[in-house]
């Protein structure tokens, strides 16, 4: 149950961070206006809050592990939101990142 909760928090954090960055990008780079950028800033702040709910007390470990989720999530977001089509190297790289995240976050530790 602890791993499922942790993964759910990572997914929610990814939606907030990647979505927030995308909203800022849309507001500035795509000239959609400050409301888009402002919504992005709010989402990015909520991402920071969600990350604090992870069970592990080590900031560095949680954020390092989240990096794997961010990489895979960014590729997925690009596919859905922008029509990006990853090549096999993108997919393999994302899978390597997810494997690294699992090792960092869920490896059995003797404490």
N, CA and C atoms as a LAMMPS dump frame, in Angstrom:
ITEM: TIMESTEP
0
ITEM: NUMBER OF ATOMS
333
ITEM: BOX BOUNDS ff ff ff
-5.0000000000000000e+02 5.0000000000000000e+02
-5.0000000000000000e+02 5.0000000000000000e+02
-5.0000000000000000e+02 5.0000000000000000e+02
ITEM: ATOMS id mol type element x y z
1 1 1 N 0.821 -1.204 0
2 1 2 C 0 0 0
3 1 3 C 0.858 1.258 0
4 2 1 N 1.994 1.208 0.712
5 2 2 C 2.884 2.36 0.789
6 2 3 C 3.46 2.714 -0.587
7 3 1 N 3.841 1.7 -1.37
8 3 2 C 4.383 1.945 -2.707
9 3 3 C 3.299 2.522 -3.613
10 4 1 N 2.089 1.99 -3.54
11 4 2 C 0.99 2.495 -4.375
12 4 3 C 0.704 3.965 -4.059
13 5 1 N 0.699 4.313 -2.783
14 5 2 C 0.479 5.715 -2.388
15 5 3 C 1.609 6.592 -2.91
16 6 1 N 2.826 6.108 -2.78
17 6 2 C 3.982 6.863 -3.234
18 6 3 C 3.932 7.095 -4.746
19 7 1 N 3.609 6.051 -5.485
20 7 2 C 3.515 6.182 -6.945
21 7 3 C 2.403 7.168 -7.313
22 8 1 N 1.272 7.097 -6.637
23 8 2 C 0.179 8.035 -6.899
24 8 3 C 0.618 9.474 -6.642
25 9 1 N 1.369 9.685 -5.56
26 9 2 C 1.877 11.032 -5.277
27 9 3 C 2.856 11.488 -6.361
28 10 1 N 3.71 10.579 -6.818
29 10 2 C 4.634 10.932 -7.894
30 10 3 C 3.877 11.304 -9.17
31 11 1 N 2.842 10.568 -9.492
32 11 2 C 2.053 10.862 -10.694
33 11 3 C 1.354 12.214 -10.556
34 12 1 N 0.763 12.473 -9.394
35 12 2 C 0.122 13.766 -9.169
36 12 3 C 1.144 14.901 -9.248
37 13 1 N 2.299 14.704 -8.64
38 13 2 C 3.354 15.719 -8.702
39 13 3 C 3.768 15.974 -10.143
40 14 1 N 3.883 14.913 -10.937
41 14 2 C 4.264 15.072 -12.34
42 14 3 C 3.22 15.863 -13.116
43 15 1 N 1.948 15.544 -12.878
44 15 2 C 0.889 16.291 -13.57
45 15 3 C 0.958 17.78 -13.225
46 16 1 N 1.216 18.078 -11.962
47 16 2 C 1.28 19.476 -11.533
48 16 3 C 2.535 20.172 -12.071
49 17 1 N 3.685 19.509 -11.971
50 17 2 C 4.91 20.176 -12.416
51 17 3 C 4.974 20.293 -13.929
52 18 1 N 4.746 19.203 -14.617
53 18 2 C 4.814 19.249 -16.082
54 18 3 C 3.692 20.113 -16.634
55 19 1 N 2.49 19.943 -16.076
56 19 2 C 1.376 20.79 -16.511
57 19 3 C 1.623 22.257 -16.225
58 20 1 N 2.194 22.545 -15.059
59 20 2 C 2.506 23.933 -14.719
60 20 3 C 3.535 24.528 -15.654
61 21 1 N 4.582 23.777 -15.939
62 21 2 C 5.606 24.269 -16.865
63 21 3 C 5.018 24.46 -18.262
64 22 1 N 4.147 23.54 -18.679
65 22 2 C 3.501 23.65 -19.986
66 22 3 C 2.613 24.893 -20.057
67 23 1 N 1.887 25.157 -18.965
68 23 2 C 1.037 26.354 -18.94
69 23 3 C 1.868 27.632 -19.035
70 24 1 N 2.99 27.683 -18.324
71 24 2 C 3.879 28.843 -18.425
72 24 3 C 4.397 28.963 -19.858
73 25 1 N 4.811 27.852 -20.441
74 25 2 C 5.291 27.835 -21.828
75 25 3 C 4.214 28.386 -22.768
76 26 1 N 2.984 27.9 -22.58
77 26 2 C 1.886 28.368 -23.425
78 26 3 C 1.642 29.866 -23.248
79 27 1 N 1.68 30.316 -22.009
80 27 2 C 1.441 31.728 -21.737
81 27 3 C 2.497 32.629 -22.341
82 28 1 N 3.759 32.223 -22.262
83 28 2 C 4.861 33.073 -22.716
84 28 3 C 5.228 32.786 -24.168
85 29 1 N 5.59 31.543 -24.462
86 29 2 C 6.103 31.211 -25.794
87 29 3 C 5.019 31.176 -26.861
88 30 1 N 3.825 30.781 -26.477
89 30 2 C 2.72 30.689 -27.439
90 30 3 C 1.793 31.899 -27.357
91 31 1 N 2.17 32.878 -26.541
92 31 2 C 1.449 34.16 -26.437
93 31 3 C -0.029 33.992 -26.072
94 32 1 N -0.295 33.072 -25.143
95 32 2 C -1.684 32.869 -24.714
96 32 3 C -2.07 33.767 -23.548
97 33 1 N -1.114 34.455 -22.982
98 33 2 C -1.438 35.433 -21.957
99 33 3 C -0.982 35.05 -20.562
100 34 1 N -1.074 36.067 -19.696
101 34 2 C -0.591 35.915 -18.328
102 34 3 C -1.446 34.989 -17.484
103 35 1 N -2.72 34.839 -17.827
104 35 2 C -3.569 33.92 -17.06
105 35 3 C -3.051 32.486 -17.172
106 36 1 N -2.601 32.1 -18.355
107 36 2 C -2.022 30.767 -18.542
108 36 3 C -0.757 30.63 -17.705
109 37 1 N 0.096 31.631 -17.797
110 37 2 C 1.335 31.588 -17.02
111 37 3 C 1.072 31.588 -15.531
112 38 1 N 0.12 32.381 -15.088
113 38 2 C -0.229 32.421 -13.668
114 38 3 C -0.767 31.096 -13.176
115 39 1 N -1.61 30.459 -13.985
116 39 2 C -2.112 29.126 -13.62
117 39 3 C -0.958 28.14 -13.52
118 40 1 N 0.02 28.3 -14.393
119 40 2 C 1.197 27.446 -14.339
120 40 3 C 1.993 27.635 -13.064
121 41 1 N 2.147 28.869 -12.64
122 41 2 C 2.878 29.155 -11.405
123 41 3 C 2.162 28.522 -10.209
124 42 1 N 0.844 28.61 -10.185
125 42 2 C 0.069 27.984 -9.099
126 42 3 C 0.279 26.466 -9.114
127 43 1 N 0.204 25.859 -10.298
128 43 2 C 0.396 24.412 -10.402
129 43 3 C 1.798 24.013 -9.949
130 44 1 N 2.796 24.809 -10.299
131 44 2 C 4.163 24.502 -9.87
132 44 3 C 4.304 24.576 -8.351
133 45 1 N 3.634 25.534 -7.742
134 45 2 C 3.641 25.615 -6.281
135 45 3 C 2.977 24.404 -5.643
136 46 1 N 1.874 23.958 -6.227
137 46 2 C 1.189 22.772 -5.706
138 46 3 C 2.049 21.52 -5.873
139 47 1 N 2.816 21.461 -6.953
140 47 2 C 3.764 20.35 -7.128
141 47 3 C 4.711 20.272 -5.928
142 48 1 N 5.257 21.411 -5.531
143 48 2 C 6.167 21.429 -4.392
144 48 3 C 5.499 20.937 -3.125
145 49 1 N 4.247 21.274 -2.941
146 49 2 C 3.501 20.814 -1.774
147 49 3 C 3.279 19.302 -1.819
148 50 1 N 2.85 18.795 -2.962
149 50 2 C 2.571 17.359 -3.093
150 50 3 C 3.828 16.541 -2.808
151 51 1 N 4.968 17.009 -3.245
152 51 2 C 6.215 16.267 -3.015
153 51 3 C 6.49 16.061 -1.526
154 52 1 N 6.015 16.944 -0.681
155 52 2 C 6.263 16.814 0.763
156 52 3 C 5.486 15.674 1.4
157 53 1 N 4.507 15.12 0.705
158 53 2 C 3.697 14.038 1.263
159 53 3 C 4.296 12.644 1.048
160 54 1 N 5.436 12.562 0.391
161 54 2 C 6.088 11.259 0.231
162 54 3 C 6.499 10.724 1.597
163 55 1 N 6.504 9.41 1.754
164 55 2 C 6.806 8.8 3.054
165 55 3 C 8.273 8.947 3.443
166 56 1 N 9.165 9.026 2.462
167 56 2 C 10.596 9.123 2.762
168 56 3 C 10.9 10.524 3.268
169 57 1 N 11.72 10.623 4.3
170 57 2 C 12.014 11.927 4.905
171 57 3 C 13.195 12.644 4.258
172 58 1 N 13.826 12.024 3.27
173 58 2 C 15.015 12.593 2.64
174 58 3 C 14.657 13.357 1.369
175 59 1 N 14.754 14.669 1.444
176 59 2 C 14.424 15.529 0.304
177 59 3 C 15.187 15.113 -0.945
178 60 1 N 16.484 14.909 -0.812
179 60 2 C 17.309 14.564 -1.969
180 60 3 C 16.873 13.273 -2.637
181 61 1 N 16.548 12.275 -1.837
182 61 2 C 16.105 10.994 -2.396
183 61 3 C 14.772 11.15 -3.115
184 62 1 N 13.837 11.827 -2.49
185 62 2 C 12.513 11.987 -3.101
186 62 3 C 12.628 12.739 -4.423
187 63 1 N 13.366 13.835 -4.442
188 63 2 C 13.475 14.617 -5.671
189 63 3 C 14.289 13.907 -6.731
190 64 1 N 15.309 13.157 -6.333
191 64 2 C 16.084 12.383 -7.307
192 64 3 C 15.201 11.3 -7.934
193 65 1 N 14.442 10.605 -7.107
194 65 2 C 13.548 9.571 -7.621
195 65 3 C 12.481 10.194 -8.514
196 66 1 N 11.972 11.338 -8.118
197 66 2 C 10.949 12.006 -8.919
198 66 3 C 11.476 12.341 -10.315
199 67 1 N 12.783 12.549 -10.431
200 67 2 C 13.373 12.853 -11.734
201 67 3 C 13.02 11.812 -12.784
202 68 1 N 12.999 10.537 -12.394
203 68 2 C 12.623 9.489 -13.346
204 68 3 C 11.186 9.621 -13.804
205 69 1 N 10.317 9.95 -12.875
206 69 2 C 8.904 10.18 -13.211
207 69 3 C 8.781 11.389 -14.131
208 70 1 N 9.551 12.438 -13.84
209 70 2 C 9.501 13.652 -14.649
210 70 3 C 9.902 13.371 -16.094
211 71 1 N 10.963 12.607 -16.291
212 71 2 C 11.426 12.304 -17.65
213 71 3 C 10.341 11.56 -18.428
214 72 1 N 9.844 10.469 -17.855
215 72 2 C 8.817 9.687 -18.543
216 72 3 C 7.528 10.494 -18.709
217 73 1 N 7.154 11.234 -17.688
218 73 2 C 5.94 12.045 -17.753
219 73 3 C 6.02 13.154 -18.784
220 74 1 N 7.188 13.745 -18.933
221 74 2 C 7.361 14.809 -19.924
222 74 3 C 7.175 14.277 -21.343
223 75 1 N 7.714 13.095 -21.592
224 75 2 C 7.523 12.484 -22.909
225 75 3 C 6.042 12.183 -23.136
226 76 1 N 5.388 11.608 -22.128
227 76 2 C 3.96 11.304 -22.257
228 76 3 C 3.143 12.582 -22.457
229 77 1 N 3.457 13.631 -21.695
230 77 2 C 2.727 14.9 -21.834
231 77 3 C 2.888 15.451 -23.252
232 78 1 N 4.107 15.413 -23.757
233 78 2 C 4.351 15.894 -25.119
234 78 3 C 3.543 15.114 -26.148
235 79 1 N 3.394 13.822 -25.931
236 79 2 C 2.605 13.009 -26.851
237 79 3 C 1.142 13.429 -26.841
238 80 1 N 0.603 13.628 -25.645
239 80 2 C -0.82 13.945 -25.513
240 80 3 C -1.103 15.401 -25.876
241 81 1 N -0.315 16.329 -25.343
242 81 2 C -0.627 17.756 -25.485
243 81 3 C -0.121 18.367 -26.785
244 82 1 N 0.989 17.841 -27.302
245 82 2 C 1.614 18.495 -28.456
246 82 3 C 1.809 17.588 -29.663
247 83 1 N 1.352 16.354 -29.594
248 83 2 C 1.483 15.447 -30.725
249 83 3 C 2.896 14.925 -30.948
250 84 1 N 3.737 15.014 -29.93
251 84 2 C 5.116 14.537 -30.018
252 84 3 C 5.14 13.022 -30.163
253 85 1 N 5.977 12.508 -31.021
254 85 2 C 6.115 11.067 -31.208
255 85 3 C 7.537 10.656 -30.834
256 86 1 N 7.687 10.022 -29.675
257 86 2 C 9.03 9.627 -29.244
258 86 3 C 9.585 8.512 -30.123
259 87 1 N 10.9 8.519 -30.285
260 87 2 C 11.525 7.41 -31
261 87 3 C 11.937 6.345 -29.985
262 88 1 N 12.526 5.28 -30.445
263 88 2 C 12.848 4.162 -29.548
264 88 3 C 13.861 4.56 -28.488
265 89 1 N 14.726 5.51 -28.784
266 89 2 C 15.704 5.952 -27.806
267 89 3 C 15.047 6.772 -26.698
268 90 1 N 14.039 7.549 -27.041
269 90 2 C 13.265 8.265 -26.021
270 90 3 C 12.598 7.268 -25.075
271 91 1 N 12.001 6.233 -25.652
272 91 2 C 11.285 5.235 -24.847
273 91 3 C 12.26 4.473 -23.955
274 92 1 N 13.378 4.023 -24.519
275 92 2 C 14.367 3.292 -23.723
276 92 3 C 14.92 4.186 -22.622
277 93 1 N 15.225 5.43 -22.951
278 93 2 C 15.735 6.356 -21.941
279 93 3 C 14.75 6.576 -20.812
280 94 1 N 13.476 6.717 -21.158
281 94 2 C 12.452 6.904 -20.126
282 94 3 C 12.337 5.664 -19.244
283 95 1 N 12.423 4.49 -19.847
284 95 2 C 12.346 3.258 -19.054
285 95 3 C 13.549 3.13 -18.123
286 96 1 N 14.724 3.516 -18.591
287 96 2 C 15.913 3.506 -17.734
288 96 3 C 15.712 4.452 -16.55
289 97 1 N 15.166 5.628 -16.827
290 97 2 C 14.904 6.595 -15.751
291 97 3 C 13.906 6.044 -14.736
292 98 1 N 12.857 5.386 -15.213
293 98 2 C 11.873 4.8 -14.303
294 98 3 C 12.49 3.678 -13.467
295 99 1 N 13.348 2.893 -14.088
296 99 2 C 14.033 1.838 -13.328
297 99 3 C 14.92 2.467 -12.253
298 100 1 N 15.625 3.533 -12.598
299 100 2 C 16.447 4.233 -11.618
300 100 3 C 15.613 4.795 -10.491
301 101 1 N 14.457 5.341 -10.81
302 101 2 C 13.555 5.87 -9.785
303 101 3 C 13.146 4.767 -8.825
304 102 1 N 12.813 3.594 -9.362
305 102 2 C 12.382 2.486 -8.512
306 102 3 C 13.505 2.034 -7.581
307 103 1 N 14.724 1.993 -8.088
308 103 2 C 15.857 1.596 -7.255
309 103 3 C 16.083 2.625 -6.15
310 104 1 N 16.089 3.894 -6.514
311 104 2 C 16.339 4.952 -5.529
312 104 3 C 15.273 4.949 -4.435
313 105 1 N 14.021 4.825 -4.834
314 105 2 C 12.933 5.037 -3.886
315 105 3 C 12.51 3.771 -3.147
316 106 1 N 12.559 2.626 -3.811
317 106 2 C 11.928 1.442 -3.233
318 106 3 C 12.879 0.287 -2.937
319 107 1 N 14.165 0.485 -3.126
320 107 2 C 15.114 -0.592 -2.779
321 107 3 C 15.051 -0.855 -1.274
322 108 1 N 15.138 -2.124 -0.886
323 108 2 C 15.116 -2.419 0.551
324 108 3 C 16.364 -1.863 1.23
325 109 1 N 16.168 -1.179 2.31
326 109 2 C 17.269 -0.605 3.07
327 109 3 C 17.238 -1.194 4.463
328 110 1 N 18.389 -1.331 5.031
329 110 2 C 18.496 -1.999 6.319
330 110 3 C 18.221 -1.122 7.521
331 111 1 N 17.415 -0.087 7.395
332 111 2 C 17.148 0.776 8.561
333 111 3 C 15.697 0.886 8.861
